[in-house]
Amino acid sequence: QVHLVESGGGLVQAGGSLRLSCAASGSTVSINAAGWHRLAPGKQREVVAHISSDGRTNYADSVKGRFTISRDNAQSTVYLQMNTLQPEDTARYYCIADVRQRLGKAGDIENFEDYFGVWGQGTLVTVSS
């Protein structure tokens, strides 16, 4: 079983910055593609940013130029740097990722299991005006 652990949320004033982290638990686990989603009360879930396994990125129009998604494959971690935060960015942010777990070798063959759409527990971001 694989887990994603998010951190970095908190309370910040408008114009401030936060960096969210999403780490895959365990030394045998790595993150392939991943996205940050956010859910605010009374609103639909929004895909904020996405990064592919080879580092290509996409952003929602609402965060372009302010948010940056990145990855550290050695640490099996995906980040979301959020700058110039606004009250409308207030939400619980979730990391959703495709994860590979290495199971060991059988002879020369590396065995692994892929998990798709794994959710983290979410981290709350609150931006005050």
NULO-782805 format. One record per residue: residue number from 1; x negated, y, z of N, C-alpha, C, O in turn; residue in one letter. Coordinates in Angstrom, 2 decimals. Each point is the difference from the previous one (the first is absolute). Layout:
BEGIN
{r NUM, {X, Y, Z}, {X, Y, Z}, {X, Y, Z}, {X, Y, Z}, "A"}
...
//
This chain:
BEGIN
{r 1, {-0.85, -1.19, 0.00}, {0.85, 1.19, 0.00}, {-0.89, 1.24, 0.00}, {-1.02, 0.03, 0.68}, "Q"}
{r 2, {1.42, 0.96, -1.43}, {-0.81, 1.21, -0.10}, {0.78, 1.18, 0.56}, {1.23, 0.01, 0.00}, "V"}
{r 3, {-1.98, 0.97, 0.47}, {0.62, 1.19, 0.57}, {-0.70, 1.23, -0.53}, {-1.19, -0.02, -0.31}, "H"}
{r 4, {1.96, 1.10, 0.22}, {-0.56, 1.31, -0.29}, {0.20, 0.87, 1.23}, {1.09, 0.05, 0.57}, "L"}
{r 5, {-2.14, 0.63, -0.18}, {0.06, 0.85, 1.19}, {-0.23, 1.44, -0.43}, {-1.04, 0.34, -0.56}, "V"}
{r 6, {2.03, 0.50, 0.81}, {-0.09, 1.41, -0.38}, {-0.35, 0.85, 1.22}, {0.32, -0.35, 1.13}, "E"}
{r 7, {-0.98, 1.44, -1.38}, {-0.33, 0.94, 1.06}, {-0.18, 1.39, -0.60}, {-0.08, 0.15, -1.22}, "S"}
{r 8, {0.01, 0.85, 2.08}, {-0.32, 1.35, -0.45}, {1.15, 0.98, 0.01}, {-0.20, 1.19, -0.23}, "G"}
{r 9, {1.41, -1.67, 0.51}, {1.12, 0.93, 0.05}, {-0.05, 0.87, 1.24}, {-0.84, -0.20, 0.89}, "G"}
{r 10, {1.73, 1.17, -0.84}, {0.04, 0.88, 1.15}, {0.77, 1.26, -0.28}, {0.69, 0.11, -1.01}, "G"}
{r 11, {-0.83, 0.85, 1.92}, {0.66, 1.29, -0.12}, {-1.01, 1.03, -0.47}, {-1.10, 0.11, 0.55}, "L"}
{r 12, {1.46, 0.64, -1.57}, {-0.91, 1.01, -0.54}, {0.82, 1.21, -0.43}, {1.17, -0.13, -0.36}, "V"}
{r 13, {-1.78, 1.30, 0.41}, {0.68, 1.20, -0.45}, {-0.04, 0.09, -1.52}, {-0.88, -0.57, -0.65}, "Q"}
{r 14, {1.84, 1.28, 0.10}, {0.04, 0.22, -1.44}, {-1.33, 0.59, -0.47}, {-0.56, 0.90, 0.63}, "A"}
{r 15, {0.07, -1.43, -1.74}, {-1.29, 0.41, -0.52}, {-1.15, -0.88, 0.46}, {-1.11, 0.10, -0.53}, "G"}
{r 16, {1.37, -0.95, 1.50}, {-1.03, -0.86, 0.53}, {-0.22, -1.25, -0.82}, {0.61, -0.19, -1.05}, "G"}
{r 17, {-1.49, -0.68, 1.55}, {-0.39, -1.22, -0.70}, {0.04, -1.20, 0.92}, {-0.17, 0.12, 1.22}, "S"}
{r 18, {0.40, -1.26, -1.82}, {-0.11, -1.29, 0.69}, {-0.56, -1.01, -0.98}, {0.15, 0.14, -1.21}, "L"}
{r 19, {-0.80, -1.16, 1.75}, {-0.43, -1.12, -0.85}, {0.56, -1.29, 0.58}, {-0.26, -0.37, 1.14}, "R"}
{r 20, {1.04, -0.30, -1.97}, {0.57, -1.28, 0.39}, {-0.91, -1.13, -0.49}, {-0.63, 0.10, -1.05}, "L"}
{r 21, {0.58, -1.17, 1.84}, {-0.77, -1.18, -0.36}, {0.90, -1.22, 0.00}, {0.94, -0.10, 0.79}, "S"}
{r 22, {-1.24, -0.81, -1.69}, {0.73, -1.27, -0.09}, {-1.06, -1.09, -0.14}, {-0.65, -0.11, -1.03}, "C"}
{r 23, {0.50, -0.69, 2.07}, {-1.04, -1.02, 0.01}, {0.62, -1.38, -0.01}, {0.97, -0.28, 0.71}, "A"}
{r 24, {-1.53, -0.59, -1.53}, {0.42, -1.39, -0.02}, {-0.71, -0.73, 1.13}, {-1.21, 0.12, 0.17}, "A"}
{r 25, {1.97, -0.87, 0.60}, {-0.58, -0.67, 1.16}, {-0.74, -1.27, -0.41}, {0.46, -0.74, -0.87}, "S"}
{r 26, {-1.60, 0.50, 1.50}, {-0.72, -1.24, -0.25}, {-1.11, 0.17, -1.03}, {0.13, 0.76, -0.95}, "G"}
{r 27, {-1.21, -1.49, 1.16}, {-1.18, 0.13, -0.87}, {0.18, -0.71, -1.33}, {-0.77, 0.22, -0.93}, "S"}
{r 28, {1.79, -1.07, 0.83}, {0.20, -0.74, -1.25}, {1.07, 0.63, -0.87}, {0.39, -0.57, -1.02}, "T"}
{r 29, {0.08, 1.74, 1.41}, {1.13, 0.63, -0.69}, {-0.48, 1.25, -0.72}, {-0.79, 0.76, 0.53}, "V"}
{r 30, {1.28, -0.56, -1.75}, {-0.33, 1.20, -0.76}, {1.27, 0.56, -0.63}, {0.96, -0.72, -0.26}, "S"}
{r 31, {-0.99, 2.03, 0.03}, {1.14, 0.67, -0.60}, {-0.21, 0.14, -1.50}, {-1.05, 0.47, -0.44}, "I"}
{r 32, {2.03, -0.85, -0.34}, {-0.03, 0.23, -1.44}, {0.65, 1.36, -0.27}, {-0.57, 1.02, 0.37}, "N"}
{r 33, {1.72, -0.99, -0.99}, {0.69, 1.27, -0.21}, {0.72, 0.41, 1.28}, {0.40, -0.86, 0.79}, "A"}
{r 34, {-0.25, 2.16, -0.59}, {0.67, 0.48, 1.22}, {0.66, 1.33, -0.27}, {-0.41, 0.77, -0.87}, "A"}
{r 35, {1.45, -0.53, 1.64}, {0.69, 1.28, -0.11}, {0.40, 0.52, 1.36}, {0.19, -0.77, 0.94}, "G"}
{r 36, {-0.08, 2.06, -0.86}, {0.57, 0.63, 1.19}, {1.42, 0.47, -0.34}, {0.23, 0.69, -0.99}, "W"}
{r 37, {0.69, -1.08, 1.85}, {1.40, 0.39, -0.14}, {0.37, 0.79, 1.24}, {-0.65, -0.12, 1.04}, "H"}
{r 38, {1.68, 0.94, -1.15}, {0.47, 0.69, 1.18}, {1.52, -0.04, 0.05}, {0.70, -0.01, -1.02}, "R"}
{r 39, {-0.22, 0.00, 2.25}, {1.43, -0.06, 0.24}, {0.34, 1.04, 1.06}, {-0.48, -0.05, 1.12}, "L"}
{r 40, {1.34, 0.98, -1.52}, {0.45, 1.04, 0.91}, {1.48, -0.19, 0.25}, {0.72, -0.53, -0.85}, "A"}
{r 41, {-0.24, 0.95, 2.03}, {1.43, -0.15, 0.31}, {0.87, 0.66, -1.06}, {-0.21, 1.16, -0.36}, "P"}
{r 42, {1.20, -1.91, -0.12}, {0.93, 0.55, -0.96}, {-0.51, 0.08, -1.41}, {0.68, 0.52, -0.89}, "G"}
{r 43, {-1.88, -1.03, 0.65}, {-0.57, 0.04, -1.34}, {-0.33, -1.40, -0.48}, {-0.13, -0.93, 0.80}, "K"}
{r 44, {0.00, 0.79, -2.10}, {-0.40, -1.28, -0.57}, {-1.51, -0.17, 0.15}, {-0.76, 0.96, 0.09}, "Q"}
{r 45, {0.35, -2.22, -0.07}, {-1.43, -0.29, 0.07}, {-0.68, 0.54, -1.25}, {0.49, -0.15, -1.12}, "R"}
{r 46, {-1.63, 0.79, 1.33}, {-0.74, 0.62, -1.10}, {-1.38, -0.63, -0.09}, {-0.70, -0.15, 1.01}, "E"}
{r 47, {0.30, -0.22, -2.21}, {-1.36, -0.47, -0.24}, {-0.88, 1.23, -0.13}, {0.13, 0.76, -0.96}, "V"}
{r 48, {-1.01, -0.56, 1.90}, {-0.82, 1.20, 0.06}, {-1.24, -0.12, -0.89}, {-0.33, 0.91, -0.76}, "V"}
{r 49, {-0.33, -2.05, 0.85}, {-1.24, -0.18, -0.75}, {-0.25, -1.49, -0.16}, {0.47, -0.82, 0.80}, "A"}
{r 50, {-1.20, 0.49, -1.85}, {-0.31, -1.40, -0.29}, {-1.42, -0.10, -0.53}, {-0.47, 0.88, -0.74}, "H"}
{r 51, {-0.22, -1.95, 1.11}, {-1.33, -0.23, -0.52}, {-0.09, -1.44, -0.46}, {0.41, -0.92, 0.71}, "I"}
{r 52, {-0.94, 0.72, -1.91}, {-0.11, -1.35, -0.54}, {-1.26, -0.67, 0.54}, {-0.81, 0.62, 0.69}, "S"}
{r 53, {0.67, -1.90, -1.01}, {-1.17, -0.74, 0.47}, {-1.29, 0.56, -0.58}, {-1.07, -0.18, 0.60}, "S"}
{r 54, {1.14, 0.84, -1.75}, {-1.21, 0.57, -0.60}, {-0.11, 1.50, 0.22}, {-0.82, 0.67, -0.63}, "D"}
{r 55, {1.66, -0.13, 1.54}, {-0.18, 1.38, 0.43}, {0.82, 1.05, -0.72}, {-0.14, 1.19, 0.29}, "G"}
{r 56, {0.99, -1.59, -1.23}, {0.84, 0.99, -0.66}, {1.08, 0.47, 0.97}, {0.54, -0.78, 0.78}, "R"}
{r 57, {-0.24, 2.08, -0.84}, {0.94, 0.57, 0.96}, {1.18, 0.67, -0.68}, {-0.10, 0.47, -1.13}, "T"}
{r 58, {1.21, -0.43, 1.85}, {1.19, 0.71, -0.44}, {0.62, 0.67, 1.22}, {-0.11, -0.50, 1.12}, "N"}
{r 59, {0.75, 1.65, -1.35}, {0.58, 0.77, 1.08}, {1.41, 0.46, -0.35}, {0.33, 0.22, -1.16}, "Y"}
{r 60, {0.48, -0.08, 2.19}, {1.29, 0.65, -0.17}, {-0.25, 1.48, -0.29}, {-0.97, 0.58, 0.49}, "A"}
{r 61, {1.85, 0.02, -1.27}, {-0.16, 1.42, -0.33}, {-0.02, 0.86, 1.27}, {-0.66, 1.04, 0.04}, "D"}
{r 62, {1.37, -1.48, 0.98}, {0.13, 0.80, 1.21}, {-1.31, 0.11, 0.79}, {-0.14, 0.87, 0.86}, "S"}
{r 63, {-0.84, -1.75, -1.16}, {-1.24, 0.02, 0.78}, {-1.23, 0.21, -0.88}, {-1.12, 0.08, 0.52}, "V"}
{r 64, {1.30, 0.02, -1.82}, {-1.16, 0.17, -0.89}, {-0.77, 1.25, 0.37}, {0.57, 1.06, 0.23}, "K"}
{r 65, {-1.88, -1.21, -0.18}, {-0.86, 1.13, 0.35}, {-0.19, 0.17, 1.49}, {-0.87, 0.76, 0.42}, "G"}
{r 66, {1.68, -1.44, 0.39}, {-0.12, 0.12, 1.46}, {-0.45, -1.30, 0.64}, {-0.75, 0.02, 0.98}, "R"}
{r 67, {1.19, -1.15, -1.52}, {-0.31, -1.31, 0.58}, {-0.99, -0.73, -0.90}, {0.02, 0.16, -1.22}, "F"}
{r 68, {-0.87, -0.96, 1.84}, {-0.96, -0.82, -0.74}, {-0.02, -1.40, 0.59}, {-0.22, -0.18, 1.20}, "T"}
{r 69, {0.46, -0.81, -2.05}, {-0.09, -1.39, 0.43}, {-1.36, -0.54, -0.43}, {-0.48, 0.29, -1.09}, "I"}
{r 70, {-0.12, -1.08, 1.96}, {-1.31, -0.58, -0.31}, {-0.12, -1.36, 0.68}, {0.86, -0.39, 0.79}, "S"}
{r 71, {-1.94, -0.32, -1.12}, {-0.16, -1.33, 0.58}, {-1.46, -0.27, 0.32}, {-0.90, 0.51, -0.66}, "R"}
{r 72, {0.69, -1.31, 1.67}, {-1.33, -0.49, 0.36}, {0.10, -1.51, -0.02}, {0.47, -0.61, 0.96}, "D"}
{r 73, {-0.91, 0.00, -2.05}, {0.17, -1.44, -0.14}, {-0.81, -0.78, 1.03}, {0.41, -1.06, 0.46}, "N"}
{r 74, {-1.56, 1.59, -0.09}, {-0.83, -0.69, 0.99}, {0.71, -0.09, 1.34}, {-0.19, -0.95, 0.76}, "A"}
{r 75, {1.01, 1.96, -0.47}, {0.73, 0.03, 1.27}, {1.43, -0.48, -0.15}, {0.76, -0.01, 0.98}, "Q"}
{r 76, {-0.38, -0.38, -2.19}, {1.39, -0.43, -0.26}, {0.98, 1.03, 0.55}, {0.94, -0.34, 0.72}, "S"}
{r 77, {-1.19, 1.59, -1.06}, {0.80, 1.10, 0.53}, {0.38, 0.96, -1.12}, {-0.78, 0.27, -0.91}, "T"}
{r 78, {2.00, 0.22, 1.00}, {0.49, 1.02, -0.92}, {0.33, 1.25, 0.83}, {0.55, -0.10, 1.10}, "V"}
{r 79, {-0.88, 1.25, -1.64}, {0.21, 1.25, 0.71}, {0.97, 0.91, -0.75}, {0.19, -0.12, -1.22}, "Y"}
{r 80, {0.43, 1.02, 1.97}, {0.78, 1.07, -0.60}, {-0.40, 1.29, 0.69}, {0.38, 0.25, 1.15}, "L"}
{r 81, {-1.14, 0.57, -1.86}, {-0.37, 1.31, 0.51}, {1.11, 0.98, -0.35}, {0.33, 0.17, -1.18}, "Q"}
{r 82, {0.22, 0.47, 2.18}, {1.13, 0.90, -0.21}, {-0.41, 1.40, 0.43}, {-0.28, 0.25, 1.17}, "M"}
{r 83, {0.26, 0.66, -2.12}, {-0.36, 1.39, 0.26}, {1.19, 0.91, -0.24}, {0.97, -0.37, -0.66}, "N"}
{r 84, {-1.07, 1.56, 1.20}, {1.05, 1.02, -0.17}, {1.37, -0.61, 0.29}, {0.94, 0.13, -0.79}, "T"}
{r 85, {-0.84, -0.78, 1.93}, {1.26, -0.66, 0.35}, {1.10, 1.01, 0.23}, {-0.23, 1.11, 0.49}, "L"}
{r 86, {1.43, -1.51, -0.86}, {1.18, 0.84, 0.14}, {1.05, -0.75, 0.81}, {-0.04, -1.23, 0.08}, "Q"}
{r 87, {0.99, 1.95, 0.53}, {1.04, -0.68, 0.78}, {0.74, -1.08, -0.78}, {0.42, -1.00, 0.58}, "P"}
{r 88, {-0.27, 1.19, -1.88}, {0.70, -1.01, -0.79}, {-0.81, -1.28, -0.18}, {0.51, -0.98, -0.54}, "E"}
{r 89, {-1.77, 0.97, 0.97}, {-0.80, -1.22, -0.02}, {0.25, -0.86, 1.23}, {-0.51, -1.11, 0.10}, "D"}
{r 90, {1.29, 1.62, 0.84}, {0.31, -0.75, 1.21}, {0.73, -1.28, -0.36}, {1.04, 0.04, -0.66}, "T"}
{r 91, {-1.57, -1.18, 1.10}, {0.57, -1.30, -0.32}, {-0.82, -1.08, 0.70}, {-1.06, 0.27, 0.55}, "A"}
{r 92, {1.57, -1.47, -0.60}, {-0.82, -1.15, 0.38}, {-0.64, -0.52, -1.29}, {0.68, -0.25, -0.99}, "R"}
{r 93, {-1.98, 0.10, 1.02}, {-0.77, -0.41, -1.17}, {-0.36, -1.48, 0.13}, {-0.49, -0.46, 1.04}, "Y"}
{r 94, {0.75, -0.27, -2.10}, {-0.27, -1.43, -0.04}, {-1.00, -0.32, -1.10}, {0.05, 0.55, -1.10}, "Y"}
{r 95, {-0.96, -1.45, 1.44}, {-0.90, -0.55, -1.00}, {0.62, -1.32, -0.49}, {0.38, -0.85, 0.81}, "C"}
{r 96, {-0.29, 0.69, -2.10}, {0.51, -1.24, -0.59}, {-1.05, -0.47, -0.99}, {-0.39, 0.73, -0.91}, "I"}
{r 97, {-0.07, -1.96, 1.09}, {-1.14, -0.44, -0.80}, {0.11, -1.45, -0.43}, {0.69, -0.81, 0.63}, "A"}
{r 98, {-1.37, 0.52, -1.71}, {-0.23, -1.39, -0.42}, {-1.33, -0.43, 0.60}, {-1.01, 0.68, -0.17}, "D"}
{r 99, {1.02, -1.78, 0.86}, {-1.14, -0.41, 0.81}, {-0.45, -1.39, -0.41}, {0.82, -0.87, -0.29}, "V"}
{r 100, {-2.13, 0.66, 0.28}, {-0.57, -1.32, -0.29}, {-0.71, -0.52, 1.25}, {-0.79, 0.71, 0.62}, "R"}
{r 101, {1.10, -1.94, -0.28}, {-0.68, -0.66, 1.11}, {-0.85, -1.13, -0.53}, {0.49, -0.91, -0.67}, "Q"}
{r 102, {-1.76, 0.98, 0.97}, {-0.91, -1.06, -0.43}, {0.12, -1.18, 0.95}, {-0.01, 0.16, 1.22}, "R"}
{r 103, {0.14, -1.35, -1.80}, {0.25, -1.20, 0.80}, {-1.23, -0.90, 0.10}, {0.01, -1.00, 0.72}, "L"}
{r 104, {-1.07, 1.37, -1.44}, {-1.20, -0.82, 0.04}, {-0.19, -0.75, -1.29}, {0.86, -0.02, -0.88}, "G"}
{r 105, {-2.01, -0.60, 0.79}, {-0.35, -0.70, -1.24}, {0.26, -1.49, 0.12}, {-0.20, -0.62, 1.05}, "K"}
{r 106, {0.64, 0.07, -2.17}, {0.05, -1.44, -0.15}, {-0.96, -0.32, -1.12}, {0.33, 0.15, -1.18}, "A"}
{r 107, {-1.52, -0.59, 1.55}, {-1.04, -0.16, -1.01}, {-0.43, 1.37, -0.48}, {-0.39, 0.85, 0.80}, "G"}
{r 108, {0.47, -0.62, -2.10}, {-0.36, 1.29, -0.58}, {1.21, 0.91, -0.19}, {-0.14, 1.12, -0.50}, "D"}
{r 109, {1.30, -1.58, 0.89}, {1.22, 0.76, -0.28}, {0.42, 0.78, 1.24}, {0.19, -0.56, 1.08}, "I"}
{r 110, {-0.06, 1.89, -1.28}, {0.46, 0.86, 1.08}, {1.52, -0.07, 0.06}, {0.67, 0.25, -1.00}, "E"}
{r 111, {-0.13, -0.59, 2.15}, {1.44, -0.05, 0.16}, {0.48, 1.27, 0.69}, {-0.67, 0.54, 0.88}, "N"}
{r 112, {1.81, -0.07, -1.30}, {0.56, 1.19, 0.60}, {1.52, -0.05, -0.10}, {0.57, -0.79, -0.74}, "F"}
{r 113, {0.06, 1.66, 1.50}, {1.45, 0.13, -0.07}, {0.31, 1.49, -0.11}, {-0.55, 0.82, 0.73}, "E"}
{r 114, {1.44, -0.49, -1.65}, {0.40, 1.40, -0.22}, {1.35, 0.26, 0.65}, {0.92, -0.82, -0.07}, "D"}
{r 115, {-0.83, 1.97, 0.70}, {1.25, 0.45, 0.61}, {0.37, 1.31, -0.66}, {-0.84, 0.90, -0.12}, "Y"}
{r 116, {2.08, -0.78, -0.30}, {0.44, 1.20, -0.73}, {0.98, 0.81, 0.85}, {0.88, -0.56, 0.66}, "F"}
{r 117, {-1.05, 1.85, -0.69}, {0.94, 0.87, 0.69}, {-0.03, -0.13, 1.51}, {1.04, -0.02, 0.65}, "G"}
{r 118, {-2.25, -0.06, -0.09}, {-0.13, -0.08, 1.46}, {0.16, 1.42, 0.59}, {-0.62, 0.95, -0.48}, "V"}
{r 119, {1.44, -0.83, 1.49}, {0.24, 1.31, 0.64}, {-0.81, 0.14, 1.28}, {-0.18, -0.96, 0.75}, "W"}
{r 120, {-0.31, 2.16, -0.52}, {-0.52, 0.34, 1.31}, {1.15, 0.40, 0.91}, {1.16, 0.01, -0.40}, "G"}
{r 121, {-1.50, 0.32, 1.64}, {1.03, 0.34, 0.99}, {0.47, 1.44, -0.12}, {1.01, 0.37, 0.59}, "Q"}
{r 122, {-1.74, 0.43, -1.34}, {0.37, 1.40, -0.17}, {-0.68, 0.89, 1.02}, {-0.31, -0.43, 1.11}, "G"}
{r 123, {0.07, 1.66, -1.50}, {-0.58, 1.00, 0.90}, {0.75, 1.31, -0.22}, {0.24, 0.41, -1.13}, "T"}
{r 124, {0.12, 0.24, 2.23}, {0.86, 1.17, -0.06}, {-0.83, 1.26, -0.21}, {-0.97, 0.25, 0.72}, "L"}
{r 125, {1.37, 0.53, -1.69}, {-0.61, 1.29, -0.26}, {1.07, 1.07, 0.22}, {1.07, -0.03, -0.61}, "V"}
{r 126, {-1.38, 0.97, 1.49}, {0.92, 1.09, 0.29}, {-0.70, 1.32, -0.25}, {-1.06, 0.27, 0.57}, "T"}
{r 127, {1.64, 0.55, -1.42}, {-0.60, 1.29, -0.35}, {0.92, 1.10, 0.52}, {1.15, 0.10, -0.41}, "V"}
{r 128, {-1.67, 0.72, 1.30}, {0.79, 1.08, 0.57}, {-0.20, 1.29, -0.79}, {-1.07, 0.25, -0.55}, "S"}
{r 129, {2.12, 0.55, 0.50}, {-0.07, 1.25, -0.77}, {-0.54, 1.14, 0.84}, {-0.13, 1.12, -0.49}, "S"}
//
